[in-house]
Amino acid sequence: MKRLTIIAAIFFLFILGVCMQPTAGFSSLDITQKVKVHTLSSGLKVLFYPYQREKVATVKLCVKVGSSYEWDVVAGITHLIEHMIFKGTENKKPEDIAGAVEARGGYINAYTSYDYTCYYVSGPIEVFETALDVLSEAVFHPIFDPDELSKEKEVIIEEMKMRLDNPYVVLFEELMKKSYTKYPYRRPIIGFENTVRSVSRDDLFYFVNHFYTPENMVLVVVGDLPFEKVLNLCEKYFSNLPKRNLKEVSFPTESYVEKTTLSWIERIVKEGYFAISFPAPSLKEEDAPIADLLAEILGGGKMSRLYLRLNRELNLVKTISASAFTPLGPGLFEITGIADPQNFRDTLRETLKEIMKVKEFGISAEELSRAKNQVLSSFIYSQETTDSIARTLASFDLIRGSYRDVDWYVKRIEEASIEDIQKLANKIFNFSKLTAVFLSEKALFGEKELKEILRKEVHPEEAQVFKLKNNLKVVLRPLKETPTVGISLVFPGGVRFESKENNGLFQALTLLWTRGTNKRSAEEISQILESLGSSIVGFTGRNTFGLKAVTLTKNLDKTLELLAEILFEPRFSEEECEKAKPELMSLLLQQEDKPMSLAVKEFLELVFPDHPYGLNQAGSKTFYQSFTCKDLRRAYQEFVNLNQATLVFVGDFDPVELKIKIKKYFDERSIGNGTVKAEPDPLLPKPEKKFKFKESFQTQILLGFVLPGILSPERPAFEVLNSIFSGMESRLFRILRDERSLAYATTSFLIMHPKASVLIFYIACSPEKTDQAVAGFFEILEKAATDGFSQEEVERGKNRLLGRYRISLQSNIAKAEDMALNEVLGLGWDFQKKYEEEIKKVDEERLKEMVKKYLNKDRSYLLILGPNVKNH
């Protein structure tokens, strides 16, 4: 099961740093005003929000118990229970729980945080009653089957090993361990191998019986549903609940570290990672919103103090950001980033200088205004999906006691003053309680030098389609639900138009495209965008590239004017090129640190050795070291051709007024020098195996098959096949993970190009399980070729595919990107309408023939990446 709690900090940053940071204008969304509250006869509180944007719904059942409620000897039990809840009841088998949801196009999942655990279902509104049925049954009537418990422990152990391969997770867990001295946040949510193995079935029942009580929960429903129906069905499924006694828990008083603390993690990585922390308020304290504003000012964007100083001016870091971790208990103010380890001293020194400037001299009115605007726009964008609205309501209700405290948070942001920011900075930035964690190949300095640095630095609707005069196709789709607009401009390009000599060209082009025009510097562009609460970024992929933007409706005109300036007048200065090279190289270094990403790179090289489809999407070291801005200007002239591009607008706008503005900024201008020719047909090598050594805790295994391209009439069948093999009820998941406990992560995925695609089966497992995993893949495929698929399996796969596609299109920018990409790739901007029809036509016989034709052993490519590969 996919977990959102792998990195708990990310979870809290998302909830408290994005969803919970509105300022002026939040009231226009009326989130809390639209909520209806009801307490069921069982004592369970229900929050309902009427979401009418799409025919989708989210049902989220949250329990106010997380890993911080555990005692040491059963550390990880909350997370283990989360894994086991969907493993069956007296009335439902494990496959009945997820299967019932997926059969209706939805998905079911769960996550554990420090303070609470949530179980949820999202999908088309047709899944609503099924969601209530399976959640009430699974959460309140688990049987914790001993065999399933044994298997799931193995899965969690594999999850632990997977985390050990992720430098970000290792860094974060060390930061939490060192920052807290007593509070349970110092333990990882997932627990430890010895404690997880020792947890008994009786322990699980004890924990559930003492915390999973109606009065300790909240049920949040978000969707286009009648309130009366919601209440009736909630009462139907949640009225007759087991009687349990809630256990009182006392938490220790946290004093944090008593002296400046340094921890250095030595391991072989390509990049250097760092994190520092200070004590911060909890969400229950009045200063929590102020902490979020302070984080935005210090490290929240490209106009933040830390980014401007350490990245733009001094070029010390690849990335740097600040965030406020404000949970139920004592919080942390965190600054994290990536840098060359040789720059760690200077990075720390300059970071402390910027902190001291805020403490001593405060901030400007402009900085505060920009921070408030950024926080507001982040909140508005986040409220486009049912899941994010449910998260917002549930987290405030559980942590502060009422969902209405969202209004308190908004008011604190709106009324925050310069004095509030400086006062909090002086309160929390106590350098005797600073914790610093570094992760690199070797330690470069110790606590003595850290203290010396401190000593020196601290004390000094209906779419409209038309073409412009320059032949640019424009699509307008008004949607009035939220006051935002998503804009996507897409061209043919990306990796498929690169060669081994210039692999990385489009990464460089799109990164530098927005970093200066003939009129403005990169900083001036960032300043304008952040003051507007807008964003404009370049993007590239395997088949396309372009620009995309999001903006508040009120700032559409100014954002559109700047987008046109960036499109037609990019500077591509040598200075910016040189500054960008370390960032581009960092893509490759980070790829080396991510086993799955590295494995995909190696696999595509195996399948397409002499074709652009086999090139690395992250680029190449050779090109990044040698390219000049002349190369980018040449590529700009060659590939930025408006007669092959599509510009899509989706959101809250007046089509008549917008068309006038588009013609004003785009109509009379042109770029490019011709039509881009399509890539050659790939010549495939003979299917083979490839073994590559990588020092890691797990082995990455990829088994793949080449298929026809995106425009092939067989594509719908391949997409359904992938959906069948990648779900929680898939044969891969059920057999390799649930039955055989070979791995935490196993799935399938499609990589599609115009002239060829690849269906890849993936698993990450312990090295000693490699042969079993590979054999398992072939066993599953051979059975599919022989016996085919059941009608139920096919329908579930189709519903899952269509449900997730619909869910993925909730935001305006997601819709705009989908329409523009489909048009450029030849599928048509209105492909969404055709897509459902194509998928629904796929049947069992067609899928069986596809497996026989394409997914046989003689056509397979196998990559094994990890330790001990010489044994194969």
TACORZI-V246481 format. One record per backbone hydrogen bond with DSSP energy under -0.5 kcal/mol. NH is the residue of the N-H (numbers start at 0). CO is the residue of the C=O. If there is no record, write none. Layout:
nh=NH co=CO
nh=NH co=CO
//
This chain:
nh=3 co=109
nh=7 co=5
nh=9 co=6
nh=10 co=6
nh=11 co=7
nh=12 co=8
nh=13 co=9
nh=14 co=10
nh=15 co=11
nh=16 co=11
nh=16 co=12
nh=17 co=13
nh=18 co=13
nh=19 co=14
nh=20 co=17
nh=25 co=22
nh=27 co=24
nh=28 co=25
nh=29 co=25
nh=29 co=26
nh=33 co=29
nh=34 co=30
nh=34 co=31
nh=35 co=47
nh=37 co=45
nh=39 co=37
nh=39 co=43
nh=42 co=39
nh=44 co=213
nh=44 co=216
nh=45 co=37
nh=46 co=218
nh=47 co=35
nh=48 co=220
nh=50 co=48
nh=50 co=222
nh=51 co=49
nh=55 co=53
nh=56 co=122
nh=57 co=221
nh=58 co=120
nh=59 co=219
nh=60 co=118
nh=61 co=59
nh=61 co=217
nh=62 co=116
nh=63 co=215
nh=64 co=62
nh=66 co=112
nh=67 co=113
nh=68 co=65
nh=69 co=66
nh=73 co=70
nh=74 co=71
nh=76 co=73
nh=79 co=75
nh=80 co=76
nh=81 co=77
nh=82 co=78
nh=83 co=79
nh=84 co=80
nh=85 co=81
nh=86 co=83
nh=88 co=91
nh=89 co=140
nh=95 co=92
nh=96 co=92
nh=96 co=93
nh=97 co=93
nh=98 co=94
nh=99 co=95
nh=100 co=96
nh=101 co=97
nh=102 co=98
nh=103 co=100
nh=104 co=101
nh=105 co=100
nh=106 co=121
nh=108 co=119
nh=109 co=1
nh=110 co=117
nh=112 co=115
nh=116 co=62
nh=117 co=110
nh=118 co=60
nh=119 co=108
nh=120 co=58
nh=121 co=106
nh=122 co=56
nh=124 co=54
nh=126 co=123
nh=127 co=124
nh=130 co=126
nh=131 co=127
nh=132 co=128
nh=133 co=129
nh=134 co=130
nh=135 co=131
nh=136 co=132
nh=137 co=133
nh=138 co=134
nh=139 co=135
nh=140 co=136
nh=142 co=87
nh=143 co=87
nh=148 co=144
nh=149 co=145
nh=150 co=146
nh=151 co=147
nh=152 co=148
nh=153 co=149
nh=154 co=150
nh=155 co=151
nh=156 co=152
nh=157 co=153
nh=158 co=154
nh=159 co=155
nh=160 co=156
nh=161 co=157
nh=162 co=158
nh=163 co=159
nh=164 co=160
nh=164 co=161
nh=165 co=162
nh=166 co=164
nh=169 co=165
nh=170 co=166
nh=171 co=167
nh=172 co=168
nh=173 co=169
nh=174 co=170
nh=175 co=171
nh=176 co=172
nh=177 co=173
nh=178 co=174
nh=179 co=175
nh=185 co=182
nh=186 co=183
nh=190 co=187
nh=191 co=74
nh=195 co=191
nh=196 co=192
nh=197 co=193
nh=198 co=194
nh=198 co=195
nh=203 co=199
nh=204 co=200
nh=205 co=201
nh=206 co=202
nh=207 co=203
nh=208 co=204
nh=209 co=205
nh=210 co=206
nh=210 co=207
nh=211 co=207
nh=212 co=210
nh=215 co=212
nh=216 co=213
nh=217 co=61
nh=218 co=44
nh=219 co=59
nh=219 co=217
nh=220 co=46
nh=221 co=57
nh=222 co=48
nh=223 co=55
nh=224 co=222
nh=229 co=225
nh=230 co=226
nh=231 co=227
nh=232 co=228
nh=233 co=229
nh=234 co=230
nh=235 co=231
nh=236 co=232
nh=237 co=233
nh=238 co=234
nh=240 co=238
nh=243 co=241
nh=245 co=243
nh=246 co=209
nh=253 co=251
nh=254 co=252
nh=256 co=178
nh=260 co=433
nh=262 co=435
nh=264 co=437
nh=265 co=263
nh=266 co=264
nh=266 co=439
nh=268 co=266
nh=271 co=338
nh=272 co=438
nh=273 co=336
nh=274 co=436
nh=275 co=334
nh=276 co=434
nh=277 co=332
nh=279 co=330
nh=282 co=326
nh=284 co=281
nh=287 co=284
nh=290 co=286
nh=291 co=287
nh=292 co=288
nh=293 co=289
nh=294 co=290
nh=295 co=291
nh=296 co=292
nh=297 co=293
nh=298 co=294
nh=299 co=295
nh=303 co=300
nh=304 co=296
nh=305 co=297
nh=307 co=303
nh=308 co=304
nh=309 co=305
nh=310 co=305
nh=310 co=306
nh=311 co=306
nh=312 co=307
nh=313 co=308
nh=314 co=310
nh=315 co=309
nh=316 co=309
nh=317 co=337
nh=318 co=337
nh=320 co=335
nh=321 co=298
nh=322 co=333
nh=324 co=322
nh=324 co=331
nh=325 co=323
nh=326 co=324
nh=330 co=279
nh=331 co=324
nh=332 co=277
nh=333 co=322
nh=333 co=331
nh=334 co=275
nh=335 co=320
nh=336 co=273
nh=337 co=318
nh=338 co=271
nh=339 co=315
nh=342 co=339
nh=343 co=340
nh=346 co=342
nh=347 co=343
nh=348 co=344
nh=349 co=345
nh=350 co=346
nh=351 co=347
nh=352 co=348
nh=353 co=349
nh=354 co=350
nh=355 co=351
nh=356 co=352
nh=357 co=353
nh=358 co=354
nh=359 co=355
nh=360 co=356
nh=361 co=356
nh=361 co=357
nh=367 co=363
nh=368 co=364
nh=369 co=365
nh=370 co=366
nh=371 co=367
nh=372 co=368
nh=373 co=369
nh=374 co=370
nh=375 co=371
nh=376 co=372
nh=377 co=373
nh=378 co=374
nh=379 co=375
nh=380 co=376
nh=381 co=377
nh=382 co=378
nh=382 co=379
nh=383 co=380
nh=384 co=381
nh=388 co=384
nh=389 co=385
nh=390 co=386
nh=391 co=387
nh=392 co=388
nh=393 co=389
nh=394 co=390
nh=395 co=391
nh=396 co=392
nh=397 co=393
nh=398 co=394
nh=399 co=395
nh=400 co=395
nh=401 co=395
nh=404 co=401
nh=405 co=402
nh=406 co=403
nh=407 co=403
nh=408 co=404
nh=409 co=405
nh=410 co=406
nh=411 co=407
nh=412 co=408
nh=413 co=409
nh=414 co=410
nh=415 co=411
nh=415 co=412
nh=420 co=416
nh=421 co=417
nh=422 co=418
nh=423 co=419
nh=424 co=420
nh=425 co=421
nh=426 co=422
nh=427 co=423
nh=428 co=424
nh=429 co=427
nh=430 co=428
nh=432 co=429
nh=433 co=430
nh=434 co=276
nh=435 co=260
nh=436 co=274
nh=437 co=262
nh=438 co=272
nh=439 co=264
nh=449 co=445
nh=450 co=446
nh=451 co=447
nh=452 co=448
nh=453 co=449
nh=454 co=450
nh=455 co=451
nh=456 co=452
nh=457 co=453
nh=458 co=453
nh=458 co=454
nh=459 co=456
nh=462 co=460
nh=463 co=475
nh=465 co=473
nh=467 co=471
nh=470 co=467
nh=472 co=644
nh=473 co=465
nh=474 co=646
nh=475 co=463
nh=476 co=648
nh=477 co=461
nh=478 co=650
nh=483 co=481
nh=484 co=550
nh=485 co=649
nh=486 co=548
nh=487 co=647
nh=488 co=546
nh=489 co=487
nh=489 co=645
nh=490 co=544
nh=492 co=542
nh=494 co=540
nh=495 co=541
nh=496 co=493
nh=497 co=494
nh=504 co=501
nh=507 co=503
nh=508 co=504
nh=509 co=505
nh=510 co=506
nh=511 co=507
nh=512 co=508
nh=513 co=509
nh=514 co=511
nh=515 co=513
nh=516 co=519
nh=517 co=568
nh=524 co=520
nh=525 co=521
nh=526 co=522
nh=527 co=523
nh=528 co=524
nh=529 co=525
nh=530 co=526
nh=531 co=527
nh=532 co=528
nh=533 co=528
nh=534 co=549
nh=536 co=547
nh=538 co=545
nh=540 co=543
nh=544 co=490
nh=545 co=538
nh=546 co=488
nh=547 co=536
nh=548 co=486
nh=549 co=534
nh=550 co=484
nh=552 co=482
nh=554 co=551
nh=555 co=552
nh=558 co=554
nh=559 co=555
nh=560 co=556
nh=561 co=557
nh=562 co=558
nh=563 co=559
nh=564 co=560
nh=565 co=561
nh=566 co=562
nh=567 co=563
nh=568 co=564
nh=570 co=515
nh=576 co=572
nh=577 co=573
nh=578 co=574
nh=579 co=575
nh=580 co=576
nh=581 co=577
nh=582 co=578
nh=583 co=579
nh=584 co=580
nh=585 co=581
nh=586 co=582
nh=586 co=583
nh=587 co=583
nh=588 co=584
nh=589 co=585
nh=590 co=586
nh=591 co=587
nh=592 co=588
nh=593 co=589
nh=593 co=590
nh=594 co=592
nh=597 co=593
nh=598 co=594
nh=599 co=595
nh=600 co=596
nh=601 co=597
nh=602 co=598
nh=603 co=599
nh=604 co=600
nh=605 co=601
nh=606 co=602
nh=607 co=603
nh=610 co=607
nh=613 co=610
nh=614 co=611
nh=618 co=615
nh=619 co=502
nh=623 co=619
nh=624 co=620
nh=625 co=621
nh=625 co=622
nh=626 co=622
nh=630 co=627
nh=631 co=627
nh=632 co=628
nh=633 co=629
nh=634 co=630
nh=635 co=631
nh=636 co=632
nh=637 co=633
nh=638 co=634
nh=639 co=635
nh=640 co=638
nh=641 co=639
nh=641 co=670
nh=643 co=640
nh=644 co=641
nh=645 co=489
nh=646 co=472
nh=647 co=487
nh=647 co=645
nh=648 co=474
nh=649 co=485
nh=650 co=476
nh=651 co=483
nh=652 co=650
nh=654 co=652
nh=657 co=653
nh=658 co=654
nh=659 co=655
nh=660 co=656
nh=661 co=657
nh=662 co=658
nh=663 co=659
nh=664 co=660
nh=665 co=661
nh=666 co=661
nh=666 co=662
nh=668 co=665
nh=672 co=636
nh=683 co=681
nh=684 co=606
nh=689 co=861
nh=691 co=863
nh=693 co=865
nh=695 co=693
nh=698 co=764
nh=699 co=864
nh=700 co=698
nh=700 co=762
nh=701 co=862
nh=702 co=760
nh=703 co=860
nh=704 co=758
nh=705 co=858
nh=706 co=756
nh=709 co=752
nh=710 co=753
nh=711 co=708
nh=714 co=711
nh=716 co=713
nh=717 co=713
nh=718 co=714
nh=719 co=715
nh=720 co=716
nh=721 co=717
nh=722 co=718
nh=723 co=719
nh=724 co=720
nh=725 co=721
nh=726 co=722
nh=729 co=726
nh=733 co=729
nh=734 co=730
nh=735 co=730
nh=735 co=731
nh=736 co=731
nh=736 co=732
nh=737 co=732
nh=738 co=733
nh=739 co=734
nh=740 co=736
nh=741 co=735
nh=743 co=763
nh=744 co=763
nh=745 co=743
nh=746 co=761
nh=748 co=759
nh=750 co=757
nh=751 co=749
nh=752 co=755
nh=756 co=706
nh=757 co=750
nh=758 co=704
nh=759 co=748
nh=759 co=757
nh=760 co=702
nh=761 co=746
nh=762 co=700
nh=763 co=744
nh=764 co=698
nh=765 co=741
nh=768 co=765
nh=769 co=766
nh=772 co=768
nh=773 co=769
nh=774 co=770
nh=775 co=771
nh=776 co=772
nh=777 co=773
nh=778 co=774
nh=779 co=775
nh=780 co=776
nh=781 co=777
nh=782 co=778
nh=783 co=779
nh=784 co=780
nh=785 co=781
nh=786 co=782
nh=787 co=782
nh=787 co=783
nh=793 co=789
nh=794 co=790
nh=795 co=791
nh=796 co=792
nh=797 co=793
nh=798 co=794
nh=799 co=795
nh=800 co=796
nh=801 co=797
nh=802 co=798
nh=803 co=799
nh=804 co=800
nh=805 co=801
nh=806 co=802
nh=807 co=803
nh=808 co=804
nh=808 co=805
nh=809 co=806
nh=814 co=810
nh=815 co=811
nh=816 co=812
nh=817 co=813
nh=818 co=814
nh=819 co=815
nh=820 co=816
nh=821 co=817
nh=822 co=818
nh=823 co=819
nh=824 co=820
nh=825 co=822
nh=826 co=821
nh=827 co=821
nh=830 co=827
nh=832 co=829
nh=833 co=829
nh=834 co=830
nh=835 co=831
nh=836 co=832
nh=837 co=833
nh=838 co=834
nh=839 co=835
nh=840 co=836
nh=841 co=838
nh=846 co=842
nh=847 co=843
nh=848 co=844
nh=849 co=845
nh=850 co=846
nh=851 co=847
nh=852 co=848
nh=853 co=849
nh=854 co=849
nh=854 co=850
nh=858 co=855
nh=859 co=856
nh=860 co=703
nh=861 co=687
nh=862 co=701
nh=863 co=689
nh=864 co=699
nh=865 co=691
nh=868 co=865
nh=870 co=867
nh=871 co=868
//
